[in-house]
């Protein structure tokens, strides 16, 4: 599952959140997690631009 959560700083109040199931067609290869998750994150950011463009982040933290 891929998720995007936009928080206000410094309060860390959640302003926007969305998630998407990842259709696993690419096998897991250590060091190449982006090949599996990147299409979902592109979809999430496109939805964010459509639904709430004012929340486009200035900083992106990725756990991977």
HELIX and SHEET records of a PDB file:
HELIX    1   1 UNK A   33  UNK A   51  1                                  19    
HELIX    2   2 UNK A   53  UNK A   55  5                                   3    
SHEET    1   A 2 UNK A   2  UNK A   7  0                                        
SHEET    2   A 2 UNK A  14  UNK A  20 -1                                        
END                                                                             
